[in-house]
């Protein structure tokens, strides 16, 4: 089994994920709030604090529940329960505060920093600032529209519409009167009674 580590950096307000084998991690038996060296995870020089975790079924670890077992306890606040009304309490299943092989995700917080950045050590690509992304997207859109316009100009002939004499314009503007639709033979309209009077 592997641990899915979620490493949060309070300075940059970013979280990084990494998978590591349980035995190689050195986290088994550690409790919430304990400090751990970052070297087993590839973060040399960093110091991390265990802040929580969850098991295979998604039940969260709680700092105030001792041991590794899953227990049903009455809760009035998170993690594990978020009351909708003031004073509301419910019995919920939660994990103890000690990391065991049943735990799948472990949440860690950076407390001591090393010489290199976390992105370099974990091999994460640095994201461009949003402003740069927007600028590159805008320039790409502008290039596409320019290409489309040039393609349209090449497709259409460059002939300008010829001007018509003044008399011909008026005839073209007048709506054409439609002829009444011819009915098929055998179905003739009967004159209305009003027309006979």
C-alpha positions in Angstrom: 0.0 0.0 0.0 1.0 3.6 -0.6 0.4 6.8 1.3 -1.0 9.7 -0.7 0.8 12.7 0.8 -0.8 16.1 0.6 1.9 18.7 1.5 0.7 22.2 2.1 2.9 25.2 2.0 1.6 28.1 4.1 3.8 30.7 2.4 2.7 30.1 -1.1 -0.7 28.7 -0.1 -0.3 25.8 -2.5 -0.7 22.0 -1.9 1.5 19.3 -3.5 0.6 15.6 -3.8 3.1 12.8 -3.8 2.7 9.0 -3.4 5.1 7.0 -1.3 5.3 3.5 0.1 4.1 3.2 3.7 7.2 1.4 5.1 9.6 3.8 3.3 7.8 6.9 4.6 8.5 6.4 8.2 5.1 7.8 9.1 3.6 4.6 10.6 3.0 5.2 14.3 3.2 9.0 14.1 0.5 11.1 15.7 -1.3 14.3 14.5 0.8 17.3 15.6 4.2 15.5 15.4 7.0 16.9 13.3 8.7 14.8 10.7 11.8 15.2 8.5 11.1 15.8 4.8 14.0 13.8 3.5 12.1 10.4 3.1 9.7 12.3 0.8 12.5 13.9 -1.3 12.3 17.2 0.5 15.8 17.5 2.0 16.1 20.3 4.6 12.4 20.6 5.1 10.5 19.9 8.3 6.8 18.8 8.1 4.0 18.5 10.6 1.3 15.9 10.4 -2.1 17.7 10.4 -4.4 14.8 9.6 -5.5 12.2 7.1 -8.2 9.7 6.2 -8.6 6.0 5.7 -9.7 3.9 2.6 -13.4 4.7 3.2 -12.8 8.4 3.7 -13.3 8.6 7.5 -11.1 11.5 8.8 -8.5 11.3 11.6 -9.2 13.3 14.7 -6.6 14.7 17.0 -8.7 14.1 20.2 -9.3 10.4 19.5 -6.4 8.2 20.7 -5.2 5.1 18.8 -5.5 3.8 15.3 -9.0 2.3 15.3 -12.2 3.7 13.8 -14.6 4.8 16.5 -18.1 6.2 16.7 -18.2 9.3 18.9 -20.6 12.2 19.4 -19.3 15.2 17.6 -20.2 18.9 17.7 -17.6 20.2 15.3 -15.2 19.1 12.5 -13.4 17.2 11.3 -15.9 14.6 10.6 -19.0 16.6 11.3 -20.1 20.2 10.5 -23.3 21.2 12.4 -26.0 23.1 10.5 -27.6 24.5 13.7 -26.0 25.9 16.8 -25.5 23.3 19.4 -26.2 20.3 17.1 -24.4 17.1 17.9 -24.3 13.7 16.0 -22.6 10.4 16.4 -20.1 9.9 13.6 -17.4 7.4 12.7 -13.8 8.8 12.8 -10.3 7.5 12.9 -7.8 7.8 15.8 -4.9 10.3 15.8 -2.2 7.7 15.0 -1.2 6.8 11.5 -1.7 3.1 10.7 -1.6 0.9 7.6 -5.4 1.5 7.2 -4.7 5.2 6.5 -4.5 6.1 2.8 -4.1 9.9 2.8 -1.8 11.9 5.1 -2.0 15.7 5.3 1.3 17.5 6.1 2.2 21.1 6.6 5.6 22.7 6.0 7.1 24.2 9.2 10.8 24.4 8.3 12.1 25.3 4.8 15.1 24.0 2.9 17.4 25.7 0.4 15.5 24.6 -2.7 11.9 25.2 -3.4 9.3 22.4 -3.1 8.5 22.6 -6.8 12.1 21.9 -7.7 12.4 19.0 -5.3 9.1 17.4 -6.3 9.6 18.0 -10.0 6.5 20.1 -10.3 6.3 22.6 -13.2 6.0 26.2 -12.2 2.8 27.8 -13.3 2.9 31.0 -15.2 1.2 33.9 -13.5 -2.4 34.5 -14.6 -1.6 37.7 -16.3 1.0 36.0 -18.6 -1.5 33.3 -19.4 -4.2 35.8 -20.3 -1.8 37.7 -22.5 -0.6 34.6 -24.4 -4.3 33.5 -24.9 -5.2 37.0 -26.2 -2.3 37.0 -28.6 -3.2 33.5 -29.9 -6.8 34.7 -30.4 -5.7 37.8 -32.3 -3.4 35.7 -34.5 -6.3 33.3 -35.3 -8.7 36.1 -36.2 -6.0 37.7 -38.4 -5.4 34.4 -40.2 -9.1 34.0 -40.7 -9.5 37.5 -42.2 -6.6 37.0 -44.6 -8.1 33.6 -45.7 -11.5 35.2 -46.3 -9.9 38.0 -48.4 -8.1 35.5 -50.5 -11.3 33.5 -51.1 -13.5 36.4 -52.1 -12.7 38.2 -55.4 -11.7 41.9 -54.9 -14.3 43.1 -57.4 -16.2 46.1 -56.0 -20.0 46.1 -56.6 -21.0 48.2 -59.7 -23.2 51.2 -59.2 -26.6 51.1 -60.8 -28.3 54.0 -62.5 -30.8 55.9 -60.3 -33.9 54.5 -62.2 -32.8 50.9 -61.8 -32.3 51.3 -58.0 -35.9 52.3 -57.5 -37.2 49.3 -59.4 -35.1 47.0 -57.3 -36.3 48.5 -54.0 -40.0 48.1 -54.8 -41.4 44.9 -53.5 -42.6 42.5 -56.1 -46.3 41.6 -56.0 -46.9 37.9 -55.7 -49.3 36.2 -57.9 -52.1 34.3 -56.1 -51.2 30.7 -55.9 -52.9 28.5 -58.4 -55.1 25.8 -57.0 -55.1 22.3 -58.4 -57.8 21.4 -60.9 -61.0 20.2 -59.4 -60.8 22.3 -56.4 -62.2 25.7 -57.3 -63.1 28.3 -54.8 -66.8 28.8 -54.3 -67.8 32.5 -54.3 -68.7 33.7 -50.9 -72.3 34.7 -50.1 -71.2 38.3 -49.3 -69.8 38.7 -52.8 -73.2 37.7 -54.3 -75.1 40.5 -52.5 
